[in-house]
Amino acid sequence: MLKKMLIALTLCLLVLLGSYAVQSAKARNRGGELNQKTADPPTGTLQKMIVENGSVTMDLDVSRLNGAGSATQNLQAHFAIGANSFFPVLVFNDLLRGPMPGSMALVPSRSRGIPALPGTLGASLKQLVVEKLPSGQGFDLAVRDSNTGFTFFNIQGHQYDYNPAAQSLAINNGRLLISKEFANALGRPSDAGATAGTISIGAAMQPAEITQLANGQPQSLVMPPLQHALSPGAPNPGPDVIVGDIEDVDDQGNNATQVGLAIGTDSCNIGDTPVDWFALPQTDHPVVPQNLYRMSGGADNTERFEQIGQSWMKHTFEALEESVCATCNTSGCQTGTHLCPGCSDP
C-alpha cells in the first residue's frame, strides 16, 4: 500500500521553506494570532517534524451517538498512531510554530480491546485518521475515514503543547463535534455540531527536514532518515511495500534545459507477509518510479503543485534482507526471491 507512506520524492523548494519560516517565525500574541508588526528576518533552525509514533484516546458518549435517551454512556477507544505518519509541524528555534496539512493514521489498540462503535464509525474503525485541515475549512482538525474521506468528527477547543527536549507533541482538550455528514448518516441531522466526546493525542516527533536560516534565507537543508517505520510487534497485515528511506540524491549534470538526478531508495516490507521479489523476465516484483514535484506560483509559492521530472522504472530483484525500517524477520521466508517481513532492499 504505497499510499500509506507516499514518500513521493517531493523535494520542497528552499524558497518555499524560507517563506514558511519567515511567515511562521513572526511573533504571536496570547490569542495565537500573528502579530501584524513587521518582524526581523529570522535566523536559526527550522525543523519540519512528523510523527514517529504515539497514542490517541477518544472518550465517546455512546448514548449521544446512538440517540438513545439522555443518560450518558461513556466508551473509551484507544489507538496507536501509525509509525512515520505525515502530520507535519513546524518548529523554529525549538518553539512550535504550528501544524501543516497532513494526517496521522489510527491503529486500534488490541491490548486495550477493540471497542464496538455504532454504525459507519465502527465499520471505519481500522482506517480512521486525525487530519489537519487546510485553512478556511472552519475547523483545524477532523477525524475521517482515510479511504473515503468521510468526516465523522470535527475537533474544537484543543491545545498544542510541544516539548523540544523530548521532541514530543501533545494535543489536549479537543472536543469531538459530530459532523454534518455523520449526523445525516445517523439519521439525525439536528445532531450536527453536537459534542460526542473528547480526544487526546500524545506523539513522539522526529525531524523530516532541518533548514538553517540566516536573515530569512535558507543556508542548508538536511533530510534525516526516518526511524521505526515498522513496530516489530505489530506489522501491517499482508504484504506492504513502502519507500522507507531516500539514501541520496546525486546531480548527474545538465544540458542547460534539463538536469539529471539519481535517487537512491530503500524499499521496506512493513507487512507480515513476504513479498515476491523475482527478477526479470518474471514479473512478480514491485517497480519503483522516481518523480519530482515542486510548489510554485503566487507570493508564497503555494498556488500550483507541478511535476518537473519523471524517471524510468526500477524493476526490483534479489532482495538483500536488510534492516533499514525495522527488525528483519527471515524466519520461514525464502530470502532473495522474497522481501521478508520487516526487511528492506536498497
N, C-alpha and C positions, 0 to 999 in steps of 0.2 A: 504494500500500500504506500506507494511513493508519496501520495498526497499528505500522509501523516507528517512527514518532515520534508517539505519541499525546499531543501537547501538548493535552490534553483540557480545557484551561482549568480544571484542578484547582487552585483557589486555596487554598493551605493557610491555615488559620486562624492568626492571630497567637498565639492561645492555645496551639496545638499547637507552634508554633515555640519559644515561650517554654519550654514543657515540655521539648522536646528539648534546648534549651540548658541548662536547669537540670540535667537528668539527665546530659548529655554532658560538662558542664564540671567535674564532680566529679573530684577528684584520683584518679589511678590508681597502683597500686603497680607494682613492676617486673615482676610477672607479668601485667600488663594488666587486673587485676580492679579493679572500682570500690572505692574507699576507702569504707567504711561510715560514717565520721565525717561529720557534717553540714557541708557546705561553705557559705561565704558566698554569697548570691545573686550570680550573675555579672554583670559589667559589661564590655562590649566588643562585638566584631564577630563575629557568627555567619554563616558562609557555607555554603550548600549548593552543593557543587561537583559538576559532572558532567563526563564525558569529552568533550573537544574532538576529539582524535584520539590515535592511539598504535599500538603494535605488541605482538604476542603471539608467543612462541616456545614450541612444545612439543617436547621431546625424548622420543620414544616408543621403547619396546622392542618392536619389531615381532614378534620371536620369542615374547615373552610373549603378545601379542595373538593371534598365530596358533596358539599352543600347540605350536610346533614345536621340541622339544628344549630344551636348557638353555643353548645358546650365545646370547649377547646380540647382537641385530642392531638397531642404533640408526637411527632416522629422525628428521630434524628438519623440523617443519612450521611455516611462517611465516604469520602473519596480520596484516592491518591491522585496527585497531579501527574499527567504523563510526562516522562523524562524529556528534557530539552524542548518543552512547549514554547512556541514562539509567541510569548506575551512580553513584548519589549517595554522596558522603562529606561528613561534617560537619567543618568546620574552625572552631575558636573561637580568636580572637586568634592566628592563624597556627599553631595547634597542631592536629594531626589528632586528632579525637575518635572516628573510626571510620566504617565504611561503613553504608549503609542498604540495604534490599532493592531490587534493580534488576538490570540486566544490561547487558553490552556485547556487541555483535554482532561476530563474527569473519569477516573477509573474506579468503579465501585470497590470498596474495601471488603474482600472476602472474610478477613479475620474479624471484622466488626459486624458482619452479617449484611446480606443484600436486602434492602427494605422493599416492601410491596407498596408501590406508589400507584395512585389512581390513573386510569385511562391512558392517554397517549404519553403522559410523563413516565409511566412505568415501562412502556414499550420503547422509549428512547433512553432508558437508564444507562446503557452501555455506550452511548455515543453523545453524551452531554459535554458541552464546553462552556466555560466562562469567557465571554468575548468582550474586549474593549472596543466600543463602538466609535466610529468616526464622529468628529464634531458636528453638531447640528442635528443629531438624532433624537435629542430630547433626554436621553439618559447616557450615563458614562459606561455602564457595564450591563450585560444581559446574560441570562442562561439560555442556551439554544441547543437544538439538535444539530450536530456537526454535519450530518448527511443532507438534511432537508432545509436547514436554515430556520426552521420553526422556532419562534421565540416563546418560551414558557414564562420566564420572569424577567422583568427589568429590575435593576438593583439601584437603590436610592439610599442616601444618608451615610454611605460608607466613608471610611477614613484610611488613608495610606500612611504607613509607618515603615521607613527604610532604616535598617541598621547597617552602616557602612563597614563596621568591624567584622560583623558576621556575614555580610553580604546577604541579608535576609529581608524579605518584604512581607509585611502583614497588612491585610485588608480587613478591617473590623467594622462592626455595627452596620452592616449592609442589610437593608430591608428588601425582602423578595416581594415585588408587586406583580400580581397576575397580569399578564399582557392581554391586549385586546384579542389577539389570536387565540390564546389559551382559554380565555373566558368564553369566546364563541364556540370553541371545541367542547367545552364543558356544558354548553347549552345554557349558560348564564351570562349573557353579555354585560349585565349590570355589575358583575364582579370585576370588570377590568379596572385595574388600579388598586384593588384591594390588597392589603398586606396578608401574605400567606406564610410568612415565616422570616427567618433571618439567615444570613450566611457569613461565615468567617473563613479566611484564607491565610495560610502560612506557607511561604515558599522560600527555598534556598535559591539564590540567583547566581548567575555566572556571566562574565562578560563575553559578548559575541563580537563586539568591536570596541577598540580603545583608540581614541583620537587625541593627539596632543595639539592644543591650540595656543597660538601666540597672537595677541591682539585681534582675536576673532578669525584668524587664518589657520587652517589645518597645516601642521608641520609633518605629521607622520600618522599612519594608521596601522594597527595590528589587529588581526583576527585570530584570537587564541583558539586552540582546538576545544571542542565541546567535550564535556565529561558525562560519563554514566548514561550513554544512550539506551542502555538496557538494564533494568533491575534484574539481577540474576535469579531472584525468586519468583518473578512474575513476568515471563516473556509473553509477548502477544500470541494469541492462538493462530496456528497455521504458519506458512512461510511469509515473511515480511521483510523485504529488502529496502533499505534506505541508503542514501548517501550520508555516511556517518562522519566524514571529515573531508575537508579540502586541504590536501597536503601542501600544494604550492601552485602559484600562477607564474608562468615564465613567459617573458616577452621574446618572441621569435623573430622580431624585426618587422619592418613596414615598407610599403612602396609608395608612400605619400598619401594614398587614399584608403589603405587597409592596413590593419595591424594583425599579426599572427600571434595567438596566445596558446600556450599549452597548459592545461589544467589537470592536476593530479588529484584523484579522489580515492577514498576508501569506501567500498560497499560493505554494508553490515546486514546480517540477518538477525533482526530483533524479534523474530518469531520463534516458536517452539518446534518447528518442523524444518528439516533440511531442504535447501533449495537446489534444484537441478542446475549444474554448472558445467554441462558438457560443451566441449569445444566444437567449433565448426568442423565438418559440414553439418553436424547435428545442431538443431535449433532450440534445444531445451536449455536455454540460459537467458538471463536478463541482458538488455542492451542499455548503454549509458550514453546519453547525449549531453553536450555542453552548450548552453545558451547564455547569452549575455544581454542584460537589460539595463536601462537607466531611467531615472525620473528626470523630467525636463519640462521647460515651459513655465512662464509666469515669474513673478518676483521671487518665489521661494522654490522654484523647480519642482512643483508638485502637480502640474496640470496634466502631464502625459506620462504614461508608462510605455516606453517604446523598446522594441527589440533592436539591438545594434550588432548582434553577432550570432552565428549558428555554426555548429560543428558537424562532422560526420559522426557515425555511431561507433562506440567501442563495444564489440561483442566479447562478453566475459568468457574466461577459460581458466582452467587449473586453479581452483580455489586454494589459497595458501593457508587458510585457517588461522589468522592472526587475531589479536585481541584489542583492536582499536576502540571498539564501542563497549565491550563487556567481557566477561569471562567466557572464553571459547570452550564449548562443550562438544567434543567429538565422539562421545560415548554412543555406540550403536549407529554411527553415521559414516557413510562411505566418503572418506576425505578425498580431496582433489576434484572429483566429479560432482561434488555437492558442497555448498556452503553450509556448514553445520550451525546449529542454534548458538547465538551469541558470538559467532565468529565473523571475521572481516577479511576482505581481499582487496589489495591495493590495485 
